[in-house]
């Protein structure tokens, strides 16, 4: 981070940028991206498919990732190591934030203050009270924020919600089972050869953000999901957040009553500290229990991800592979649908132009992250955790 780029200068730049331009339906959205690892570049690709955009700048703590992002942009862009350089630019309307969980809050708040609309990868927050800061900033600066739990914009998810929940056909749902097993990304992976020494073009301090600073560790850089310092527990903030967001959306719930969670590191502790095997139960008002299970023992990819809504009118299996509804009526045929294309970034870009709320805004993102947080508290403290009024936004 450059010493001459003072906080006073940055705040002045943000104030100057706060008057965001008014866009018409045909205007190109001028974009920057902060965090250009694999996920950031995937979101860039989704923006390219949506069209109607112009890439202006990319930012990452590692120069190799910045160069890769420029190729995805398909044109020359400005490349920065310090995200504040992107936020000070007046020729950027909106930013994609795909950094590690521990930096989401600071960057998101700063983006709002700078007058930028923002797409923030899931989970929205690392700690419970960070959601309040983000929601306040979005409201104060009248920004459009999309949280990256993308199921809400898949056409087959929308169809299933309308067909079985909005119509009432599924009846009263009392239990939802969610599973996501065999996700190898949340198990320690060997760093690439030659990374024992930190690359010259990688700012390790910036990667660690507000977390405690430790010496260069290739394991931590390439496996940040498995460390509490940087992630909301891989299995929770990486996986369960997607599934509980679907439950919140379809079952029209937000605030859990309580949660219990158990698990551990069962496959070689090494130096990671988040669970690789986990089971959770979350209770909601209206007689609803939601369970979640995840492990990295069973690496068979077939039938390893599912959300199962159990209702008096039938049972719905649904995830990115499509859906399958089994009616309660004897002899009634199953109703099925296949997968549909992802459109979450496109939905956000529509909101940037129209100023209409996107499918998964900051409030939805906060509550989906909170379901993960209370499970994590239960796991760490080995107790039932009840909802607290202070967590509401």
Buried (B, 14 or more C-beta within 10 A) or exposed (E): EEEEEEEEEBEEBBEEBBEBEEBEEEBEBBBBBBBBBEBBBBBBEBBBEBEBBBBBBBBBBBBEBBBBBBEBBEEEBBBBBBBBBBBBBBEBBBBBBBBBBBBBBBBBBBBBBBBBBBBBBBBBBBBBEBBBBBBBBBEEBEBBBBBBBBBBBBEBBBEBBEBBBEEEBBBEBEBBBBBBBBBEEBBBEEBEEEBEEBBEBBBBEBBBBEBEEEEBBBBBBBBBBBBBBBBBBBBBBBBBBBBBBBBBBBBEBBBBBBBBBBBEBEEEEEEBEBBBBBBBBBBBEEEBBBBBBBBBEEEEEEEBBBBBBBBEBBBBBBBBBBBBBBBEEEEEEEBEBEEBEBBBBBBBBBBBBEEEBBBBBBBBBBBBBBBBBBBBBBBEEEEEBEBEEEBEB
